Amino acid sequence: MSNSECHTHGYIEEKQRYLARLKRIEGQTRGIHRMIDEEQYCIDILTQISAVNSALKNVAFGLLEDHLAHCVKEAADLGGDELDAKLKEVSDAIARFSKA
């Protein structure tokens, strides 16, 4: 099992929910595009951008939670280098996410 692999992805059970959330975010993003095209008020556009950012963060936190509960747990059960690799992977992902 490599750093990017897990026997089962933790999000699979919630896949349809994630896809629905991402579809809503996609619609919100198109709405922002339309607002700019229609030259709407800056603060209203910024409010919508904030809502999209929040929605994406919620998706990311959910995926992170699923990853910890499944892939990292699986690596912990195996122990050794697998666990070290998964913990480093999660740490790096959190660091990347926190920069955004």
N, C-alpha and C positions, 0 to 999 in steps of 0.2 A: 504494500500500500504506500503510494507516494504522498508527499505533502498535500497535493491537491485532490487526492482521492479519499473516498470513504465508501464502505460497502453499500450503504444507503444514505442518501442525502436527507438531512433532517427536515427540510422544507417540503418534502414530497407529500406528506399528509395534508399540508396546507397549500399545496400548489395552486389550486383553483382560486383560493382566497387571495394569494399573492398576485396572481394574474389579474384578478378583478381590480385589486387596488392599483396596480400599475396601469391598467386601462383608464381608470379614473384620473390618475396623475397625468397620463398622456392627454386626456381631454382638457385638464386644467392648463397644461402647457400650451395646447393649441389656443385656448382661450386667452392666454397672455399674449400670444402672437397676434391674435385678432384685436386685442385691446390696443396694442402698440400701433397696428395698422390703422385703427380707427382714431388714433391720437387721443386716447382717453387720459384722464388725470393721472399724473405720476404716482401719487400716493395709492390710488386704487390698484395700479399695476403692481406696485411694491407689496401691497397687501396680498395679492394673488401669488406673487413669487414666494413670499414667506409661507403661505399655505402649502405650496408645492414642496418647498424645502422641508417643512415639517412632515409632510406625508412621506417623502423619500427617507427621512431619518427613521420614521416609524417602521418602514419596510426593512431598512438596514438593521435596526435593533431586533426585529423579529427574526431575520435571517441569522443574526449573530447568536441569538438565544437558541434557535434550532440547531445551529452548528455545534454549540457547546453541549447541548443535551444529547446529540447523536454522535457526530464525528469525533469530538474530543473525548466523550465518554467511551466510545469504542476504542480509541487509542489508549485511554487510561486502563481499560480492561486488558489490553495487550501489553501495556507497560513498555519500559525501556526507551529506545530511541524514538519509537512512534509517538509516545506521549510528549517527549521533548520537542519533536518536530511540530506537533499540533499546537502546543502551547506557544511556540515561537510564531507560528502562522497566525494564530489568533491575536497575539500581541502586536504583530506587524499590521494586521488588518485594523485593529483598534487605533493604532497610531495614524494610519492613513485616513481613517474615517474622522478622527478628531481634528485633522488639519483642514478639513473641508468647511 
